[in-house]
């Protein structure tokens, strides 16, 4: 008898304790999303890519002989991403390349980020890009100016103008 009463109480409590959830609809304003460099649609030629990369790092023109040699290597290699990577690494590892020191970057990181975007992308960094790089540089001591330059110069945006 006691058992039946407990079962009835349990069933009644389930019936009255369960309620239907209200449907809630959240309204969101439409947002247009685009990348900062999304307006660039002209890909640099082999000569332009090499010449601009060299000028960006050395603040001078590349010699005609070196440009021809690199252009031949560039065009004879099947995977362009790999050869572009090798060219950029070669330029960055050259002791003549003008790369800021880590100490100067840590002194004014925002200015470094802003100047790097102007130098490599010919535009201002967005607020998010500044925030992202600022956090990465400040929170990760191994993020050197060399790594930032490498990341920017091997990005898709750098290949276009």
N, C-alpha and C positions, 0 to 999 in steps of 0.2 A: 504494500500500500504506500509506504514511504517512498519507494522507488518510483512508482507511478507519479506521485506528486512532484518529485524532483524532475522527472522527464517533462511533465506539463509546464513546470516553472521555466525550465530551460528553453522549451519551444516558444513559450509566450515571450520570454525575454529576448530571444533572437528576433521574433517578429516585430516587437516594438523598438528594439535598439537599433535596428538597421534602417537607415534612411537613404534616400536617393541623393547622390551628390548633385549640387547645382552645376549646370554647365556654365562655364565662364569663357568668354571670348575676349582675348586681348587684342587691342588695336595697335598697330604699329604704323608709324609714318613711313612712307616709301623713302628708300635711301638709294642713291645712285653710287655705285662702287666702281672705282677704276684705279688702276695703278698710276703712280706718279709719272712714270715715263711712258705711259700707254699711247701717247700721241706719236711716238717715233715709229715710222714704218719703212724707212729706207735702210737696208742693210749696207754696212760699210764693205767696200771692195777689199780685196787682199792687201793692196797697196795702202789704202786708207787705214785699215785696221792696224797694220804694222807701223806706219808713219805716225799715226795719232798716239798709239800706245807708247812709242819711243819718245815722242815729244812730251807726253804727259809725265813721263818719269825722269827724263833727262833735261827738260827745258831747252832742247835744241833739236835741229833737224837730224834725221838719220842719214848717214852717208849713202850715196847712190849704190856703191858696191855692196854694202851690207843689206840694203833694201832689196836689191836684186837677188842676193843669195837667200835671204829669208823668204822672199816671194816664191822662189823656185822650190824651196823646201815645203812651203805652205801648200802650193798647188800640187805637188807630187805626193802628198800624204793623203791617204783615203779619209780618215776621220778628222775633219777640220777642228772639232772641239779639242781633240788631243793635241794637235799641233799648236792651236791657239794657247792652250794651257802651257805647253812647253816654252813657247815664245815669251809669254808673260812671266813665267818663272825665271827664265834666263835673264830677262830685263831686270826683274826685281832683285835677283841675286848679284847683279853687277854692282861693284862698289861705287861706280859713278852715278848710280840712280839716286835721285834726290827724294829721300823718304824721311819724314819727320821722326824725331827720336821719341821713345816711349815717355820720357820725362816731359817733353814739350806737349805731348798729347794729354797726359794726365793733368797738366796745368790748366788747359782750356779745351776740354773734350768737345764741347758744343761747337767751338770755332773749327776744330779739326774736322768734325763731321760735315759741317756746312761747307767748308772749303773743299773737302774731298768730293762732295756731290757736285759742286760747281765745276771742279776740275775734270771729273770723269763723265758726268752726265749733262753738263751745261744747264743745270736747273737747281732750284732749292730743294733740300730734303723736306719731306712732309713731316708733320709733327710726330707721326707714328715712327717713321724711319729714324728721326733724331732720338726719340725715346728708346727704341729698340737698340740702336748702336750704343747709346749712352749707358744703358743698363749692362749690355754685354761687355763693354770696355771697363766699366767701373767694377763689375762683379767678377770678372774673370781676368786676372793679371796676365795670363798668357796670351790675351788678345792684343797683339802688337800692331803698330801701324802697317807693317808689312802684310799681316793677315787681312787687315781691313782693305788695303789697296788691292791685294790679290782677289778678295771676294768681289769687290766692285768691278775690277777689270775683267773678270771671267763671267760676269753676269750677262744675262740675255740683253739687258738694256744697253750695255756698253757696245754691243755689236751693231747697234742701230743709231741713226741720227735723224 
